[in-house]
Amino acid sequence: MRPRTVQVIAALIAAVAFIMAFMAAGVLLVSGLFMMVGLLAVAWLAWSLIRRVKLWGSLQQMRERRRRRPA
């Protein structure tokens, strides 16, 4: 039994649809990976800035204590 032209065209369309679905899934995974890398970079930046501001504040407090000491 030979496949009809419509069946061959439907099979080709289905194959293209499956390939497009796998490509979209791959793009989703890659974009999700890049999103996670970006979020981690922003989190590290915020953490390092907060740590630096805390250090700056403690340095300022030490300088104030030194200035207030009687000579």
C-alpha positions in Angstrom: 0.0 0.0 0.0 1.5 3.3 -1.1 1.2 6.4 1.0 -0.9 9.2 -0.5 0.5 12.6 -1.2 -1.6 14.1 1.6 -0.2 11.6 4.0 3.4 12.4 3.0 2.8 16.1 3.4 1.1 15.5 6.8 4.1 13.4 7.9 6.5 16.2 6.8 4.5 18.8 8.6 4.5 16.7 11.8 8.3 16.2 11.5 8.8 19.9 11.1 6.5 20.6 14.1 8.5 18.1 16.3 11.8 19.7 15.3 10.4 23.2 16.1 9.2 22.0 19.4 12.6 20.5 20.3 14.3 23.8 19.2 11.9 25.8 21.4 12.6 23.6 24.3 16.3 24.0 23.8 15.9 27.8 23.6 13.9 27.7 26.8 16.6 25.7 28.6 19.4 28.0 27.3 17.5 31.2 28.2 16.7 29.8 31.6 20.3 29.0 32.2 21.3 32.6 31.2 18.6 34.0 33.4 20.0 32.0 36.4 23.5 33.2 35.6 22.3 36.8 35.5 20.3 36.5 38.7 23.4 35.0 40.5 25.5 37.9 39.2 23.0 40.5 40.5 22.8 38.7 43.8 26.6 38.6 44.2 26.8 42.3 43.3 24.2 43.2 45.8 25.8 41.1 48.5 29.2 42.5 47.9 27.9 46.1 47.9 26.0 45.6 51.2 29.1 44.0 52.7 31.2 47.0 51.6 28.7 49.5 53.0 28.7 47.7 56.3 32.5 47.8 56.4 32.5 51.5 55.5 30.0 52.2 58.4 32.2 50.3 60.9 35.3 52.2 59.8 33.5 55.5 60.2 32.4 54.4 63.7 36.0 53.6 64.6 37.2 56.9 63.3 34.5 58.7 65.4 35.6 56.9 68.6 39.2 57.9 68.0 38.3 61.5 67.6 36.2 61.6 70.8 39.0 60.2 73.0 40.4 62.8 75.3 44.0 63.6 74.7 
